[in-house]
Every structure is written in C-alpha cells, then in structure tokens.
Amino acid sequence: MTIGGMNMTVDRRKFLKHAGGLVGSAAGIALIPSDLAATGAPVPSLNAAGESATGSKWVDLSAAQILAAPSLSPRAQRALKVLAEEVEKRTELRWPIVHSLPSAPTPVVTAEVLSGAATRHGQSRRESSNQPEGYALRVAEQEGSIKVSIGGSDERGVLYGVGELLRSLRMTKLRVEAPSDLNVQSSPKYRLRGHQLGYRPKTNSYDGWTVAMWDQYIRELGLFGCNLIELIPPRSDDEEDSPHFTLPKKEMMIEMSRICDEYGLDVWIWYPAMERDYSDPAVVEREIAAWGEIFQALPRVDAVFVPGGDPGHTEPKYMMALLEKQTANLRKYHPQGQMWMSPQSFTEAWFEEFFEILKGQPEWLGGVVFGPQSRVDLPTLRERVPKRYPIRLYPDITHTLECQFPVPDWDVAFSLTEGREPICPRPEAFANIARRYLPYSAGFGSYSEGCNDDVNKFVWNAIAWDPDAKLIDVLRDYSRFFISDRYAEDFAHGLLGLEKAWQGPLLANENVEATLARFQTMERNATPAELLSWRFQQGLYRAYYDAYVRRRLIYETDLHGQALDALEAIHAVGSQPVAPSDNAHRESPPTNGLDPVVVLAQAQEILSKAFTERVAQEGRTRILELAEALFQSIRMQLSVERYQAEAVERGGNLDTVDAPITNGPWLAQRLREIAALATPAEQIKAIEEVLNRNNPGPGGYYDDLGDISRPSRLLRGSTYAEDPELRKSVLIGHRFPLPAEMPIAWKRWAEALFNAPLRMRYTSLDPAQQYRIRVVYAGDSPSLKIRLACENGPEIHPFISKPKPVAPLEFDIPQEATASGALTLAWTREPGLGGNGRGAQVAEVWLLKKSEG
C-alpha cells in the first residue's frame, strides 16, 4: 500500500503493533501526530479491573469444565461449544466439554432447558426466566467446588444465558473469573429482535465476508439477544456481482440460512418485488417460480418481508394479490412461514387503498412493517392497522443523512467528508428512538448496509430486551466483550464521545478533541490483540477522522477570512481622471497605485494555502493506515479506488477526506472569473458584490437556513428527542457529494417532510414598506415543485419548478401581508406524493425592502 507517498509492504499484525507503540517513527507512522494532539483536552486515566459491578468477590474459573448432558439438544450443545470457544479466544484457555460430572472437585459450568415455559413475552430483565427465550444464570458453591448453572426456558434461552455469562466474566490471559454472587434471571420484552444482513454489492463491507466471518457475526448478535436475521435474495436493487464476493449470492444465502438455523435464530428474507407490472398474470407466474426456487433452496425461512417501495412501485391491490400467492408458495417449502409487507413510499391514495384492503383482514398476512419513507407516523399506522396484525419496526440505523433518522444539526463539514454511510455509533439517539417506537410494535428488524452501524445494532438489541437498561451499562458490556475488560469503561465513554462529536457546530465542538485524546490514550497502551480488533480500529478511525476535519475547518475558515480581508483593500482603490486628449478607451491608473488584479492575486494566494500548505498531515496518514487495517480485518471498503467500494456515498469516505468544507473553492473560482473581466471598474464592482453577497441592505434580513452556527427565523418545531424522524420539525439537510465550486450555503438547507410546511417568521417589519424576497431553492430533490405563501394569507408563488442549475429567484411580497409588522412564510411541496417526503427545501432567504432591492 501507499502511505504518505511511500510504497510499503505491510504485515498487518506487525503494522498495528508498531502503530500502537510508536510516535513519529522513521517510516512515518505516528500514533499521536503532533498536529492532531488534543492539546488542552483532559487525558482520561485507564480503567483498572476491580471488583464486580455489585462489589462482590471473584471466583476463579480458569480450570472449569463444561458439563453437556447427552440429553441436551444440538442447539443447546452448540451454545456450550460457543462458550468454550469465546473463552479460549480471550484467555488461551480451552474449557473441556465433558458429558459426566468430573470426579475431582473442579469448577463446572452446566446448562439445561427448563420446563414449564410460559407462552408470552414481556417480563422485565432480572425477573422470571420462565418466559419464552428467558434464562436463569447463577454462580454457587456446591460440595467444595464452584458451579455455574445456565437454565434456559428454551434453546434460545440457553444461548442468551451463555451470552450473559460471557459478559459477566473477567477474562485475561490464562485466567477466568466470575462474580461470586452472580444470580440473574431475565427474559426479553419484545419478541422480534434482529437485523438485515445483506450479502450484496451495495453494502460497505458485507460483500467481502466469508462463511466463517458470517458465522462469527451472527453468533455475536445472538449472544446479545438477537433472534432474527434478515437475508437479501440474489435479485434486488443491486449490481449482479461484486469484486469482493467470496461465494455466489445464492450459495452464501444458503450458508447464512444454515448458520442461523444452527444457532436457533429465525430467518427472514427482505424480498423486493422488482417487476414493473404485477397486474400481468404471466409476470406473477414467473415471479412465483423465481421466488419458489429461493424458498426451496434455503434450509430455514420463518418469514418474508416485502417492501411496498424503496425499491418497489406496485399498487396495493396488485401487490397484495401477489403476496397472497407467494405466501402459499412459501408454505410449500416452509409450512409455518409468514408474509409481511410495508407501505413504504406509498402515495396518499395508495395508503388509503392499502388500509381499505386491510379492513378485510386477509388471513395470509402475518404483519405490517413500519420503515423509512412512510407517509404516516407510527402511532397512526398502529391505529389504522387492524389489531390482529403485529407491527415490526424496520429502523434505518446505518445512514446519517437522506434517511429515516438523520443526525440532527450535523455540521456540513462532516456531511461533505464523512458522508452518508460513515462509522456511525449513535447510542444515545437510538436508545431514545427504540424506547419511543418499540411500544407500538412486536419488535424490530433493522435496516443495515454494513458493519459501520455495529454499535447501533447492539443498542437496539439491548433496549428491545429491556427498555429500562442503562445505556452506559449496555456500552460497557459491548466494550468488555469486544475490546477487553480493562477498556470497558474508557471505550464505552469513547463511543458516547464520538456521538457528541457530531452534535452542533464543529468549530466550537471541543468534544472532538477530548474524544481523540481518550482514544489515543487507549491506543498508546493497547495490546496487539486489542489493536487487531476491528471495532477498536473503527473507533480510532472515527476519532482521527473527526479531529482531522475539525483541524481543517479551523485552518481553512481562517484562510477564507484572510482572503476576504485582502479583498476589503479594494475600498481604498480609486482612479485618476482621464485627460480629454487621452484615448477614451484607456482606463486611468488607480490613485493609490493599488491594482484590483493585485488584490485578487493576493486573495487567491491566501486561499491556495489550503492545498499547498495543508494542515494535520500526520493525522491524515494515520487515517490512511487505519483504513487499510479495516479492509484487512473486516473488509470495510473505505475507498472506491483503493478498496473498490461500490461508490463514494456507500462508505467510501477516505476519498472525501480532503473534500472542500468552506467557501474557499467557490471564492477562488469567483476570483478567477473576476480577474478575467475587461476593466478595473468591472473588477471592483464584482469584488464589491462578493463582499456584500449576504447583505440585505438597510432594513432587510438575510438567513442561511442550513447554517446551524447562527440563529435564523425558522420555526423549528419539536425537539429531535421528541421527533427523531423530523415529521413535525425542521430538518437541516445536506447533499453528498457536491461540486466544489458551489457556495456552502447551497450544500445545506432547511426542509420539511411530506405535507408539513417549512415556516419562517419575521417581526418588527415596517408596515408602510413593501418587501421583496430573494430565495435559493437548493436540495436533493430538484425535480419536485415547491410553493411559497404567506401563512393564512396571499400566495407568493404557486407550485413552480426549481431552477437548474441552482440560482436565486425574486418575488414581491404583497404589502397587505406585512401590514401588521409581522410575516410568516410557508413553503410546501406538492401534496399527496409518495417517496421519501423531501422536496420543501430552502437554502437562503433575503427579505429586501423593495426600494433597496
């Protein structure tokens, strides 16, 4: 690979080990680059393993044996084998699996499936294990030796009990300990808990996984309470092949179904209906044959989920008729299989048609799925769907923008660099969302596009198991299990720090530096095994990336300010009078000897330093190293060119690490255009226009609606905690990627979703004055029409097409609209449309006094 312009042959183990212990080595590998050191930030002390969470003593299980009674089912036996393997990975100790009690006193771990399991879910954590999927776990001393007993209400209960035990153990090299008073009884609150794992080219890592990698990941999800895995068939909205595939799509799907069955987890299929016309009987018959081939090939299928849209475009009456036939098709091979569907992307008319069909309560339908791009909110869906049909959540946990749960008030510098599918731990946000949404449902199966959302998966698992779980405990369990016991506290707080690093204006966000300091401290003291953990590598990558973007933003924002200051010198430029005998076409020299061309050149030279004198380059090198490590360890494709990611927006943010994040490139382009003007007078006039671009004139107002660092006149609505889909509040949107030579103000905007209006309010206007509005309609939905009206008043303009390319528009405000001294503006998109709900998108607004306009 190439690092810092040098070709290097890298042994991954040595590379990571050395990277964890060197600062500024001869090879140019720096653990804590001097220009990315978190100066002034508190460096946390590392957490030392001490007493158990309850303050109890620890008992030594290093010499333990696992007693697997011959009567245990194969899946329960598999769970005990998993216990032995996971202990060995962390300690180098192999607990032997025996089938009778050892004769000599020695610690023993036993498991059994308890009788008398109840028939419903819903017990809170640490209550009775006598519920579906529940377990009881206890450490006790019997006849001079330690016995650890795992009792599951069913086979899954045994697996989940094993997971609880593994999270409770303290494991170091050649030593295993357990709390002496460990005594847990637990069962899940919600019956559906799972994730979509698609082996397809569109994902940012999954398409490179082997059967063994899938086995390990599915195992880990199962140990943390997951009970369903959703697969994707060979035909979907994807390319046919990926350069990373380790098996053909159908063969891997069969393997993944087998793995899930061996662990006792349900298998779902996300099966989009891709044909154009399901009113055609020939198309339906062809699809029944194609789907049937998949159903027959898989060893296990428990349910099929067909999205109504994204992708999909079939009217409900034809979709439901198709699915009734596909349900019969499924049950030929899997008699208990269920069919679920979602009304995603439906127009208002299609929604009403769908609800009308449900009034007949079709017997074949297993349930309804609530996912992204739903016109109605979850409470409304639950109210209108007959009670006999459970609702499954399909939350998008993998994206940051243009999605169901966008990162709120995300700085545009992050959206332009880290993009739509970055490494995105959002534990606080998704714990809140899960707690708010799950009560309307039977549980969830998440929408995931790769391992970038790994933390979010485990947060959803934990909250669906126990809504009262403390988030910090969830993150400690995650960190203890996947990183190490000694880093449980620090890594957990590091994950929270990564989420806080994305909250609010980046220039002022010191969480970025504090989080980098925490990760650097762990990195400096990490063992080779800890450095090889792909989850640890992900945390490091994000911490370094966030800090690099912030250092760039600070530096390049200052350069932009210096360039504008240089342009201000044009105010001192004047021209001498031209003598009558002189050539009338000749421009006179400046009175102060300062030529506009010189001013332009000075400003351009300042802006060019963003490229000729780059900041934080050692930190950038570390980002490249970690990207290589992540490709080697978990097949993360962080670059299109280097790692053959499908696209930059599919997680390839190594390619945008240097993307423009200020107005510098736009200003540089304007200065080149101004320099090409024919006369100094024209150049001076154009420079004045640049300097006064945002100036609304006396008595006017200007708002950059996407600038989260400044107040605006937007009526924001609810908080994100109350409205995480932003259905009733303002969404600050971004588009990724975008041309460099575009104002930053056009790369971010405010928007409202579906039929909701985007509103701005002005007060203290002059009732005697007529105003004019200048507005820029930027956004990711340029083909949708937009309307502007005064709220409860006259229309400013009807539904119109947005300019292509983006350009300002101006309209008169009727004087009666401002006669009270106040004005509320409301933008809407065309009503009743389907799709993602976006379209009412506004970037900039000037309210000008008409006499000044």
Secondary structure, 3 states (H helix, E strand, C coil): CEECCEECCCCHHHHHHHHCCCCCCCCCCCCCCHHHCCCCCCCCCCCCCCCCCCCCCEEECCCCEEECCCCCCHHHHHHHHHHHHHHHHHHCCCCCEECCCCCCCCCEEEEEECCCCCCCCCCCCCCCCCCCCCEEEEEEEECCEEEEEEEECCHHHHHHHHHHHHHHCEEECCEEEEECCCEEEECCCCCEEEEECCCCCCCCCHHHCCHHHHHHHHHHHHHCCCCEEEECCCCCCCCCCCCCCCCCHHHHHHHHHHHHHHHCCEEEEECCCCCCCCCCHHHHHHHHHHHHHHHHHCCCCCEEEEECECCCECCHHHHHHHHHHHHHHHHHHCCCCEEEEECCCCCHHHHHHHHHHHCCCCCCEEEEEECCCCCCCHHHHHHHCCCCCCEEECCECCCCCCCCCCCCCCCHHHHHHCCCCCCCCCHHHHHHHHHHHHHHCCEEEEECCCHHHHHHHHHHHHHHHCCCCCHHHHHHHHHHHHCCCCCHHHHHHHHHHHHHCCCCCHHHCCHHHHHHHHHHHHHHHCCHHHHCCHHHHHHHHHHHHHHHHHHHHHHHHHHHHHHHHHHHHHHHCCECCCCCCCCCCCCCCECCCCCHHHHHHHHHHHHHHHHHCCCCHHHHHHHHHHHHHHHHHHCCCCCHHHHCCCCCCCCCHHHHCCCCCCCHHHHHHHHHHHHCCCCHHHHHHHHHHHHCCCCCCCCCEEEECCCCCCCCCECCECCCCCCCCCCCECEEEECCCCCCCCCHHHCEEEEECCCCCEEEEECCCCCCCCEEEEEECCCCCCCCCEEEEECCCCEEEEEECCCCCCCEEEEEECHHHHCCCCEEEEEEECCCCCCCCCCEEECEEEEEECCCC
